[in-house]
Amino acid sequence: MVMTEILQKDEIITAEIVAGARTLFEKFGLKKTTMEDIAREVGKGKSSLYYYFPSKYEIFEAVVNQEIGELFKTAYKAIEKATTAKDKLKAYTRVRLGKINKMANLSQVIKNDLMDNMEVVLKIKKKHAATQVKMVKQIIAEGVAKGEFKKIGDGDIDLTAFLFTATLTGISNPLCIDGEFPDLSQKVDEIVDVMVEGIK
């Protein structure tokens, strides 16, 4: 019981640190934000921060991981509401592109500090790439099983899922880097139509 309470307390404090750090990162960027700033923002001693995070880079990673985790939760809910595999792909695409627009400030931090923190950014991307591919793979496999998509082998399903997510990444990256977020909500149907044309 005591151990459980300690773990819950740690989770609460970690969440407070991440929330406070996100506020500072959005305002000042990663480079200009210090551990002292974060400690002051969350009302903790600097030593307390170092107990949970070795440096601000791990906190930055936690902030981005949290955002991506929320994206997946939203995507899963949207996918569950769709009935066909194609509509599920559209739901996933709509959520992913929409989330990029909402993450404008955080993406600005990534843009400003990209060159100085490339290792951190690539680590985050690599960590979540497999989850995205798996999500799309499950949708495509379901479409194949139900006859919505043509019969293709597991290897082709894997490849199609990879290409689908890679295409969305290709669309997303310029939006994050340029800081311009055109309304793509009306283009989701067209984007998905083009990407699934080969397996219809």
HUKA-V747260 format. One line per field, one symbol per residue. psi: psi as a letter, one per 30 degrees, with the letter a starting at -180 (. if undefined). A space follows every 10 residues. Layout:
psi: ???
This chain:
psi: eeeeeeeeee eeeeeeeeee eeeeeeefle efkleeeeee eghlleeeef eekelfeeee eeeeeeeeee eeeeeeeeef fleleeeeee eeeeeeeeee efgeeeeeee eegeefheee eeeeeeefee eeeeeeeeee eeeeefgell jlleeeeeee eeeeeeeeee eeeeeeefgk iljgeffeee eeeefgefg.
